[in-house]
Amino acid sequence: MSYLEYNVKRSPAGLAKVLYINWPLVLLIIAAASVGFLMLYSVAGGNLGRWAEPQMKRFVVGLVAMFAIAFVPLWFWRSMAGLAYAVSVLLLLGVEFFGTVGMGARRWLEIGPIRLQPSEMAKITVILAMAAYYDAVDTKRSSHPLFVFLALVLVLVPTLLVLRQPDLGTALLILGSGVLVMFFAGVSLWYFGVAAAAGGGLVALVMMSRGTPWQVLKDYQYRRIDAFLDPTIDPLGASYHINQAMIALGSGGWSGRGFMQGTQSRLNFLPEKHTDFIFTTLAEEFGFIGGVSLLVLYLCILVACVVSALQSQNRFAQLLILGVAANFFLYFAVNMAMVMGLAPVVGVPLPLVSYGGSAMLMILIGFGLVQSACVHRPRTRA
């Protein structure tokens, strides 16, 4: 079904919109967020107001935003894709010149009382723009070099701007989500093979640039790579985070030490225990069973999204849903790999669980777009 046909299709109204919401997905999202509230209460030593309560308030705001977006026809979001992408790029440029520095990085814009992190917005707007782009391109021309080049430009512009902040983790998520949308759109696998070879060469180039005037990454990012390759190299410095995380993961065993009984978090050995490394607290307190349970919950969310994509007859809706699902997958896959020592520490939060407002809001906005596709999917009428 073309975009114009989808546009003119009469949308459900009133109570029908509520009935067409993907309620299993909503319940799964609430369940994952509840795990986060529980862990934030634990890492704060039983203090509800420190992290858990603010996170609950942010989640309620995000949930309201999700439902509001869901009730807006999908054709509207299709028409706004270009504008949303342009605004996110302009905000990223604003960070470059007027951004606020925090923890050694320039990632935020302060507009009056509002503090924005445009890189989080870019994760969704890139997916939205890529879905709209490939919806406009004939499927037979998806692999044409010109259209592949234009798609890469759409992805690389925000990726490079985020990388300059520097925020390697977010840049990788934006790049990964955009590339996966290209894959879902049917771009030839030959391009991905060439990209993989070029990526290997780029990694070699990045490592060779260390200590030179044209060094690509920051010094602390190279130290993180060193710590990933050899966790014993600097146990009180670059390797401290991962070593403490591994101790927490290992001490949890099969069933864990018990709720609020994790020594690594309670005694403050575990760094960033309420944000990037919150999964290690979960694994220490609830063990292997608790960690796998959260992973299964995440996988159920992915399955719900994939089923929604398969049920849709609209190319834009399909690519949008799969793009949001891919972004969510990369979120938790990178975070879990990072805290388990399977990937360098890049500062990616655990979705719906880690403390943070911008990430939580944008994840729920992404799911709001998924729900919009579900609610306004054409259905057979008597």
C-alpha positions, 0 to 999 in steps of 0.5 A: 500500500502506498503512502497516499493510499495509507493517508486517505484510509479512514482511521479508527476513532474514539474507543476503537483507538483504545481497543487497537492499542497493542496492550501486550506490548504496553504491559511488557514495557511497564513490566521492564520499567518496574524492574528498573524502579525496583533496582533503583530503590535497591541501589539507593539503599531503600530510599525511594526519593533518590532515583526510583521516584523521579524515574517513576514520574518520568515514566508516567510522562513518557507513557502519556507521550506514548499514548498521545503519539499512538492516537495520531495517524501514522501518515502525520508522522510520515509527513513530519519525518524530514522536519524531525530529522532536520531539527535533530541535526540543527540541535546537534549543531547547537550542541557543537557551538553552545552545548553544556559540558558535563563529565568531560563531554559536550552533550546537552543544550540548556534552553531556559529551565529545559536541559535537552540531550539532542543525541537521544532525539537523533536515535528516533529521528534517524529511524523515522527519516530512513523509514520515510526515505525508503518508503519513497524509494522504489523497492527495486532501486533500494540497492542502487548506488545513488540511493544507498549513498543518500541513505548513508549520508542521512545516517552518517551526518548525525552519527559524526556530530554525536561522535564529536561530543564525544559520545561513542556509545550513542553514535554506534546506536544511531549508526547501527539502527540506520544500517539495520533499517537499510538491511530491512529495506532490502539493500543488497548484502554485498554492500554490508560485506564491503562495509564490514571489510571497511569497518575492519580497516577503520578499526585498524586506522583508529588504533594506528592513530593513537598518539599521533596528531590525527588521533581519532578517539579521546585518550580515555576511550583508548584506555577503555579499549585497553581495559577490554582487551586486558582487564588486569592492565589497570585495576584501579583505573581504566579496568576498575569499572569492568572488574567490579562489574565482573565481581558483582556478576560472579557473586550473584550465582544462580539465584543471587544474594537477595533483594538489597543484599548486593555488597558491590552496590551497597558498599559503593564498589560498583561504579555508575550503579544506577545507570550504565551498570545497573544490570550487574546489581540485578545479577548480583541480587537476583543471580543468573535467573534474574538476569535471564528473566530480564533478557526474556522480557526484552526479547518478548518486547522485540517479538511483539514489535516484529509481529506488529511489523509483519501484520502491517501492509504499509512499507513505512510502518514496517520499516519504522517498527523494525527500526525502533525494535532494532534500536531497542535491541542494540540498547540492551545488547550493547549494555549487557555485552559491556558490563559482562566484559564482551565489549568495551565500556561505551556508556550505553544505559539499560533501556527502561531500567537505567536511571535517566530522563532523556533515554527513557522519554525517547524510548517511549516515544519510539514505542509510541510510533510503533503503537501508532502503526498498530492503531491505524493499521487498515483493517477489514470492516463489515 
